């Protein structure tokens, strides 16, 4: 029985990886920078992304978002308030997004008309780490309310990330968040990882995050 379970999981991941490769080629051909945002529930991922979308639009960038949740379209409606196109992906009990889900929800979108596509994954720090969605950049988010040892508890996710965002930094003091320890743990798990300390509420750190996005897109275009 255990052997069958392992074989089934390997088969599922192999199919997902094949679909993700096709998506990545599609994104590259369209010239759109795709980011996969992963965090636990309550990290402030949607608020952070809404501010990101709004600010990019105000600077003239073309952006869109896909958002994954088990049920409801609440987060897609929140993101749409930024003025950016947003589509909800309901997984109906599945704890992560898969490449097939992403591909299916792109129907009707002209990817070449976008500069950035953000994928907000289902709130989970375990399952999403195994599923490639064809993204160029994987971003792991953690909030000061979750504690500075989050990277140590979920090393697979943080080790697979290209960048990390610490959210709700304006609450670091009241929460007793140990900033130095958090940075140490992040670099222990993923040496040299880019870290952004942000507050979507106050705007702290958002300029550095947006500069990073623009530099990545310019570098990709140049490549």
Phi and psi restraints in degrees (value plus and minus 20) as a CYANA .aco file:
   2 UNK   PHI     -82.1   -42.1
   2 UNK   PSI     -58.9   -18.9
   3 UNK   PHI     -82.2   -42.2
   3 UNK   PSI     -62.9   -22.9
   4 UNK   PHI     -82.5   -42.5
   4 UNK   PSI     -59.3   -19.3
   5 UNK   PHI     -84.0   -44.0
   5 UNK   PSI     -63.6   -23.6
   6 UNK   PHI     -83.5   -43.5
   6 UNK   PSI     -63.0   -23.0
   7 UNK   PHI     -84.4   -44.4
   7 UNK   PSI     -59.9   -19.9
   8 UNK   PHI     -84.5   -44.5
   8 UNK   PSI     -63.9   -23.9
   9 UNK   PHI     -83.5   -43.5
   9 UNK   PSI     -61.9   -21.9
  10 UNK   PHI     -83.2   -43.2
  10 UNK   PSI     -58.0   -18.0
  11 UNK   PHI     -86.8   -46.8
  11 UNK   PSI     -60.7   -20.7
  12 UNK   PHI     -84.0   -44.0
  12 UNK   PSI     -65.2   -25.2
  13 UNK   PHI     -87.3   -47.3
  13 UNK   PSI     -55.4   -15.4
  14 UNK   PHI     -84.1   -44.1
  14 UNK   PSI     -64.4   -24.4
  15 UNK   PHI     -83.3   -43.3
  15 UNK   PSI     -62.8   -22.8
  16 UNK   PHI     -81.4   -41.4
  16 UNK   PSI     -62.8   -22.8
  17 UNK   PHI     -83.7   -43.7
  17 UNK   PSI     -57.3   -17.3
  18 UNK   PHI     -84.9   -44.9
  18 UNK   PSI     -63.9   -23.9
  19 UNK   PHI     -86.6   -46.6
  19 UNK   PSI     -57.2   -17.2
  20 UNK   PHI     -85.7   -45.7
  20 UNK   PSI     -59.1   -19.1
  21 UNK   PHI     -82.0   -42.0
  21 UNK   PSI     -61.2   -21.2
  22 UNK   PHI     -85.3   -45.3
  22 UNK   PSI     -60.2   -20.2
  23 UNK   PHI     -83.3   -43.3
  23 UNK   PSI     -62.8   -22.8
  24 UNK   PHI     -81.9   -41.9
  24 UNK   PSI     -60.4   -20.4
  25 UNK   PHI     -84.1   -44.1
  25 UNK   PSI     -59.2   -19.2
  26 UNK   PHI     -84.9   -44.9
  26 UNK   PSI     -64.0   -24.0
  27 UNK   PHI     -84.9   -44.9
  27 UNK   PSI     -61.6   -21.6
  28 UNK   PHI     -83.3   -43.3
  28 UNK   PSI     -64.4   -24.4
  29 UNK   PHI     -82.5   -42.5
  29 UNK   PSI     -53.8   -13.8
  30 UNK   PHI    -100.7   -60.7
  30 UNK   PSI     -37.0     3.0
  31 UNK   PHI      57.0    97.0
  31 UNK   PSI       6.2    46.2
  32 UNK   PHI    -125.0   -85.0
  32 UNK   PSI     115.8   155.8
  33 UNK   PHI    -108.3   -68.3
  33 UNK   PSI     102.2   142.2
  34 UNK   PHI    -131.3   -91.3
  34 UNK   PSI     110.0   150.0
  35 UNK   PHI    -142.8  -102.8
  35 UNK   PSI     118.6   158.6
  36 UNK   PHI    -130.2   -90.2
  36 UNK   PSI      93.2   133.2
  37 UNK   PHI    -118.3   -78.3
  37 UNK   PSI     103.5   143.5
  38 UNK   PHI    -145.9  -105.9
  38 UNK   PSI     115.6   155.6
  39 UNK   PHI    -183.3  -143.3
  39 UNK   PSI     152.9   192.9
  40 UNK   PHI     -99.2   -59.2
  40 UNK   PSI     145.8   185.8
  41 UNK   PHI     -82.7   -42.7
  41 UNK   PSI     122.3   162.3
  42 UNK   PHI      66.2   106.2
  42 UNK   PSI     -14.1    25.9
  43 UNK   PHI     -94.6   -54.6
  43 UNK   PSI     -39.5     0.5
  44 UNK   PHI      76.0   116.0
  44 UNK   PSI       1.9    41.9
  45 UNK   PHI     -81.1   -41.1
  45 UNK   PSI     -64.6   -24.6
  46 UNK   PHI     -87.9   -47.9
  46 UNK   PSI     -62.2   -22.2
  47 UNK   PHI     -82.8   -42.8
  47 UNK   PSI     -62.8   -22.8
  48 UNK   PHI     -81.3   -41.3
  48 UNK   PSI     -64.7   -24.7
  49 UNK   PHI     -89.4   -49.4
  49 UNK   PSI     -58.2   -18.2
  50 UNK   PHI     -79.8   -39.8
  50 UNK   PSI     -63.7   -23.7
  51 UNK   PHI     -86.5   -46.5
  51 UNK   PSI     -58.4   -18.4
  52 UNK   PHI     -81.1   -41.1
  52 UNK   PSI     -68.5   -28.5
  53 UNK   PHI     -80.7   -40.7
  53 UNK   PSI     -65.5   -25.5
  54 UNK   PHI     -82.5   -42.5
  54 UNK   PSI     -64.5   -24.5
  55 UNK   PHI     -88.3   -48.3
  55 UNK   PSI     -60.4   -20.4
  56 UNK   PHI     -83.5   -43.5
  56 UNK   PSI     -62.1   -22.1
  57 UNK   PHI     -81.7   -41.7
  57 UNK   PSI     -61.3   -21.3
  58 UNK   PHI     -84.2   -44.2
  58 UNK   PSI     -45.6    -5.6
  59 UNK   PHI    -111.6   -71.6
  59 UNK   PSI     -14.9    25.1
  60 UNK   PHI      74.8   114.8
  60 UNK   PSI     -15.0    25.0
  61 UNK   PHI    -102.0   -62.0
  61 UNK   PSI     131.1   171.1
  62 UNK   PHI    -118.9   -78.9
  62 UNK   PSI      97.7   137.7
  63 UNK   PHI    -153.0  -113.0
  63 UNK   PSI     137.2   177.2
  64 UNK   PHI    -174.1  -134.1
  64 UNK   PSI     145.3   185.3
  65 UNK   PHI    -163.4  -123.4
  65 UNK   PSI     124.2   164.2
  66 UNK   PHI    -133.8   -93.8
  66 UNK   PSI     117.7   157.7
  67 UNK   PHI    -151.6  -111.6
  67 UNK   PSI     110.6   150.6
  68 UNK   PHI    -123.6   -83.6
  68 UNK   PSI     114.2   154.2
  69 UNK   PHI    -168.8  -128.8
  69 UNK   PSI     137.8   177.8
  70 UNK   PHI     -83.0   -43.0
  70 UNK   PSI     -63.7   -23.7
  71 UNK   PHI    -166.7  -126.7
  71 UNK   PSI     151.4   191.4
  72 UNK   PHI      49.5    89.5
  72 UNK   PSI     140.9   180.9
  73 UNK   PHI    -134.6   -94.6
  73 UNK   PSI       5.1    45.1
  74 UNK   PHI     -77.8   -37.8
  74 UNK   PSI     -66.7   -26.7
  75 UNK   PHI     -90.9   -50.9
  75 UNK   PSI     -55.4   -15.4
  76 UNK   PHI     -83.2   -43.2
  76 UNK   PSI     -58.7   -18.7
  77 UNK   PHI     -88.3   -48.3
  77 UNK   PSI     -56.5   -16.5
  78 UNK   PHI     -83.8   -43.8
  78 UNK   PSI     -63.5   -23.5
  79 UNK   PHI     -88.7   -48.7
  79 UNK   PSI     -55.4   -15.4
  80 UNK   PHI     -83.1   -43.1
  80 UNK   PSI     -43.1    -3.1
  81 UNK   PHI     -84.2   -44.2
  81 UNK   PSI     -38.0     2.0
  82 UNK   PHI     -94.5   -54.5
  82 UNK   PSI     -33.4     6.6
  83 UNK   PHI      76.0   116.0
  83 UNK   PSI     -23.9    16.1
  84 UNK   PHI    -111.3   -71.3
  84 UNK   PSI     127.1   167.1
  85 UNK   PHI     -81.3   -41.3
  85 UNK   PSI     114.2   154.2
  86 UNK   PHI    -161.7  -121.7
  86 UNK   PSI     116.3   156.3
  87 UNK   PHI    -146.0  -106.0
  87 UNK   PSI     120.4   160.4
  88 UNK   PHI    -111.8   -71.8
  88 UNK   PSI     117.3   157.3
  89 UNK   PHI    -134.7   -94.7
  89 UNK   PSI      93.1   133.1
  90 UNK   PHI    -115.0   -75.0
  90 UNK   PSI     103.5   143.5
  91 UNK   PHI    -112.0   -72.0
  91 UNK   PSI     -32.2     7.8
  92 UNK   PHI      33.1    73.1
  92 UNK   PSI      33.1    73.1
  93 UNK   PHI      85.9   125.9
  93 UNK   PSI     -37.3     2.7
  94 UNK   PHI    -100.7   -60.7
  94 UNK   PSI     114.8   154.8
  95 UNK   PHI    -108.7   -68.7
  95 UNK   PSI      -3.3    36.7
  96 UNK   PHI    -181.2  -141.2
  96 UNK   PSI     142.5   182.5
  97 UNK   PHI    -108.2   -68.2
  97 UNK   PSI     133.1   173.1
  98 UNK   PHI    -145.1  -105.1
  98 UNK   PSI     139.8   179.8
  99 UNK   PHI     -78.9   -38.9
  99 UNK   PSI     -57.4   -17.4
 100 UNK   PHI     -82.2   -42.2
 100 UNK   PSI     -59.4   -19.4
 101 UNK   PHI     -83.9   -43.9
 101 UNK   PSI     -63.8   -23.8
 102 UNK   PHI     -82.1   -42.1
 102 UNK   PSI     -69.0   -29.0
 103 UNK   PHI     -79.1   -39.1
 103 UNK   PSI     -61.1   -21.1
 104 UNK   PHI     -85.5   -45.5
 104 UNK   PSI     -53.4   -13.4
 105 UNK   PHI    -108.4   -68.4
 105 UNK   PSI     -14.3    25.7
 106 UNK   PHI    -112.3   -72.3
 106 UNK   PSI     -28.7    11.3
 107 UNK   PHI     -73.8   -33.8
 107 UNK   PSI     109.1   149.1
 108 UNK   PHI      70.2   110.2
 108 UNK   PSI     -28.5    11.5
 109 UNK   PHI    -113.1   -73.1
 109 UNK   PSI     114.4   154.4
 110 UNK   PHI    -108.7   -68.7
 110 UNK   PSI      78.0   118.0
 111 UNK   PHI     -83.3   -43.3
 111 UNK   PSI     -48.4    -8.4
 112 UNK   PHI     -89.5   -49.5
 112 UNK   PSI     -32.1     7.9
 113 UNK   PHI    -111.8   -71.8
 113 UNK   PSI     -12.9    27.1
 114 UNK   PHI    -136.4   -96.4
 114 UNK   PSI     127.2   167.2
 115 UNK   PHI    -115.4   -75.4
 115 UNK   PSI     -58.0   -18.0
 116 UNK   PHI    -155.2  -115.2
 116 UNK   PSI     119.9   159.9
 117 UNK   PHI    -146.6  -106.6
 117 UNK   PSI     101.2   141.2
 118 UNK   PHI    -123.6   -83.6
 118 UNK   PSI     113.3   153.3
 119 UNK   PHI    -132.4   -92.4
 119 UNK   PSI      92.6   132.6
 120 UNK   PHI    -111.6   -71.6
 120 UNK   PSI      88.8   128.8
 121 UNK   PHI     -94.2   -54.2
 121 UNK   PSI     147.0   187.0
 122 UNK   PHI     -81.6   -41.6
 122 UNK   PSI     121.9   161.9
 123 UNK   PHI     -84.6   -44.6
 123 UNK   PSI      81.3   121.3
 124 UNK   PHI    -192.8  -152.8
 124 UNK   PSI     116.2   156.2
 125 UNK   PHI    -125.0   -85.0
 125 UNK   PSI     -13.2    26.8
 126 UNK   PHI    -128.9   -88.9
 126 UNK   PSI     -91.4   -51.4
 127 UNK   PHI     -79.4   -39.4
 127 UNK   PSI     -63.4   -23.4
 128 UNK   PHI     -79.5   -39.5
 128 UNK   PSI     -42.1    -2.1
 129 UNK   PHI     -85.3   -45.3
 129 UNK   PSI     -41.4    -1.4
 130 UNK   PHI    -112.3   -72.3
 130 UNK   PSI     -29.8    10.2
 131 UNK   PHI    -133.7   -93.7
 131 UNK   PSI      91.4   131.4
 132 UNK   PHI     -95.2   -55.2
 132 UNK   PSI     112.2   152.2
 133 UNK   PHI    -130.1   -90.1
 133 UNK   PSI     -10.1    29.9
 134 UNK   PHI      65.4   105.4
 134 UNK   PSI     -11.3    28.7
 135 UNK   PHI     -90.5   -50.5
 135 UNK   PSI     137.5   177.5
 136 UNK   PHI    -107.7   -67.7
 136 UNK   PSI     -55.7   -15.7
 137 UNK   PHI    -152.0  -112.0
 137 UNK   PSI     109.5   149.5
 138 UNK   PHI    -124.4   -84.4
 138 UNK   PSI     108.0   148.0
 139 UNK   PHI    -136.6   -96.6
 139 UNK   PSI     104.1   144.1
 140 UNK   PHI    -119.8   -79.8
 140 UNK   PSI     108.5   148.5
 141 UNK   PHI    -131.3   -91.3
 141 UNK   PSI     122.2   162.2
 142 UNK   PHI    -161.2  -121.2
 142 UNK   PSI     125.4   165.4
 143 UNK   PHI    -124.6   -84.6
 143 UNK   PSI     137.9   177.9
 144 UNK   PHI     -85.2   -45.2
 144 UNK   PSI     -40.9    -0.9
 145 UNK   PHI     -95.7   -55.7
 145 UNK   PSI     -31.5     8.5
 146 UNK   PHI    -114.0   -74.0
 146 UNK   PSI     -34.2     5.8
 147 UNK   PHI      80.0   120.0
 147 UNK   PSI     130.8   170.8
 148 UNK   PHI     -97.0   -57.0
 148 UNK   PSI     -29.8    10.2
 149 UNK   PHI    -113.3   -73.3
 149 UNK   PSI     -10.5    29.5
 150 UNK   PHI     -73.9   -33.9
 150 UNK   PSI     -64.0   -24.0
 151 UNK   PHI     -81.5   -41.5
 151 UNK   PSI     -51.9   -11.9
 152 UNK   PHI     -92.0   -52.0
 152 UNK   PSI     -51.8   -11.8
 153 UNK   PHI     -97.8   -57.8
 153 UNK   PSI     -48.7    -8.7
 154 UNK   PHI    -149.4  -109.4
 154 UNK   PSI      42.8    82.8
 155 UNK   PHI     -84.8   -44.8
 155 UNK   PSI     -52.5   -12.5
 156 UNK   PHI     -81.7   -41.7
 156 UNK   PSI     -64.4   -24.4
 157 UNK   PHI     -85.8   -45.8
 157 UNK   PSI     -68.7   -28.7
 158 UNK   PHI     -89.8   -49.8
 158 UNK   PSI     -49.8    -9.8
 159 UNK   PHI     -89.9   -49.9
 159 UNK   PSI     -45.7    -5.7
 160 UNK   PHI    -109.3   -69.3
 160 UNK   PSI     -23.5    16.5
 161 UNK   PHI    -106.5   -66.5
 161 UNK   PSI     128.1   168.1
 162 UNK   PHI    -109.6   -69.6
 162 UNK   PSI     -45.0    -5.0
 163 UNK   PHI    -170.6  -130.6
 163 UNK   PSI     135.8   175.8
 164 UNK   PHI    -146.4  -106.4
 164 UNK   PSI     121.6   161.6
 165 UNK   PHI    -142.1  -102.1
 165 UNK   PSI     102.5   142.5
 166 UNK   PHI    -112.6   -72.6
 166 UNK   PSI      99.4   139.4
 167 UNK   PHI    -120.6   -80.6
 167 UNK   PSI     146.0   186.0
 168 UNK   PHI      38.1    78.1
 168 UNK   PSI      16.0    56.0
 169 UNK   PHI     -82.4   -42.4
 169 UNK   PSI     -40.9    -0.9
 170 UNK   PHI     -86.8   -46.8
 170 UNK   PSI     -35.4     4.6
 171 UNK   PHI    -121.4   -81.4
 171 UNK   PSI     -12.7    27.3
 172 UNK   PHI     -77.4   -37.4
 172 UNK   PSI     -64.3   -24.3
 173 UNK   PHI     -82.8   -42.8
 173 UNK   PSI     -76.8   -36.8
 174 UNK   PHI     -79.3   -39.3
 174 UNK   PSI     -48.6    -8.6
 175 UNK   PHI    -106.8   -66.8
 175 UNK   PSI     -27.6    12.4
 176 UNK   PHI      47.4    87.4
 176 UNK   PSI      11.2    51.2
 177 UNK   PHI     -91.7   -51.7
 177 UNK   PSI     107.3   147.3
 178 UNK   PHI    -110.0   -70.0
 178 UNK   PSI      73.7   113.7
 179 UNK   PHI     -80.3   -40.3
 179 UNK   PSI     -66.0   -26.0
 180 UNK   PHI     -81.4   -41.4
 180 UNK   PSI     -60.2   -20.2
 181 UNK   PHI     -86.1   -46.1
 181 UNK   PSI     -60.5   -20.5
 182 UNK   PHI     -81.7   -41.7
 182 UNK   PSI     -66.1   -26.1
 183 UNK   PHI     -83.8   -43.8
 183 UNK   PSI     -59.2   -19.2
 184 UNK   PHI     -82.7   -42.7
 184 UNK   PSI     -65.9   -25.9
 185 UNK   PHI     -84.6   -44.6
 185 UNK   PSI     -60.2   -20.2
 186 UNK   PHI     -81.2   -41.2
 186 UNK   PSI     -64.6   -24.6
 187 UNK   PHI     -95.5   -55.5
 187 UNK   PSI     -42.6    -2.6
 188 UNK   PHI     -88.6   -48.6
 188 UNK   PSI     -62.3   -22.3
 189 UNK   PHI     -98.0   -58.0
 189 UNK   PSI     -60.4   -20.4
 190 UNK   PHI    -155.6  -115.6
 190 UNK   PSI      64.4   104.4
 191 UNK   PHI     -74.4   -34.4
 191 UNK   PSI     110.7   150.7
 192 UNK   PHI      61.3   101.3
 192 UNK   PSI     -14.5    25.5
 193 UNK   PHI     -81.8   -41.8
 193 UNK   PSI     120.5   160.5
 194 UNK   PHI     -93.7   -53.7
 194 UNK   PSI     109.3   149.3
 195 UNK   PHI    -142.8  -102.8
 195 UNK   PSI     112.7   152.7
 196 UNK   PHI    -141.2  -101.2
 196 UNK   PSI     104.7   144.7
 197 UNK   PHI    -119.9   -79.9
 197 UNK   PSI      92.8   132.8
 198 UNK   PHI    -151.5  -111.5
 198 UNK   PSI     140.5   180.5
 199 UNK   PHI    -158.4  -118.4
 199 UNK   PSI      92.9   132.9
 200 UNK   PHI     -88.4   -48.4
 200 UNK   PSI     -42.0    -2.0
 201 UNK   PHI     -94.7   -54.7
 201 UNK   PSI     -67.1   -27.1
 202 UNK   PHI    -117.7   -77.7
 202 UNK   PSI     -38.1     1.9
 203 UNK   PHI      71.8   111.8
 203 UNK   PSI     -23.3    16.7
 204 UNK   PHI     -78.4   -38.4
 204 UNK   PSI     111.5   151.5
 205 UNK   PHI      58.9    98.9
 205 UNK   PSI     -29.6    10.4
 206 UNK   PHI     -89.4   -49.4
 206 UNK   PSI     -53.2   -13.2
 207 UNK   PHI     -83.1   -43.1
 207 UNK   PSI     -62.6   -22.6
 208 UNK   PHI     -84.4   -44.4
 208 UNK   PSI     -60.4   -20.4
 209 UNK   PHI     -81.8   -41.8
 209 UNK   PSI     -64.5   -24.5
 210 UNK   PHI     -89.0   -49.0
 210 UNK   PSI     -56.0   -16.0
 211 UNK   PHI     -81.9   -41.9
 211 UNK   PSI     -58.9   -18.9
 212 UNK   PHI     -81.9   -41.9
 212 UNK   PSI     -65.0   -25.0
 213 UNK   PHI     -80.7   -40.7
 213 UNK   PSI     -65.2   -25.2
 214 UNK   PHI     -87.3   -47.3
 214 UNK   PSI     -58.0   -18.0
 215 UNK   PHI     -85.5   -45.5
 215 UNK   PSI     -60.1   -20.1
 216 UNK   PHI     -85.6   -45.6
 216 UNK   PSI     -60.1   -20.1
 217 UNK   PHI     -88.6   -48.6
 217 UNK   PSI     -62.5   -22.5
 218 UNK   PHI     -83.7   -43.7
 218 UNK   PSI     -59.9   -19.9
 219 UNK   PHI     -85.1   -45.1
 219 UNK   PSI     -58.0   -18.0
 220 UNK   PHI     -87.5   -47.5
 220 UNK   PSI     -60.7   -20.7
 221 UNK   PHI     -85.9   -45.9
 221 UNK   PSI     -58.9   -18.9
 222 UNK   PHI     -87.6   -47.6
 222 UNK   PSI     -53.6   -13.6
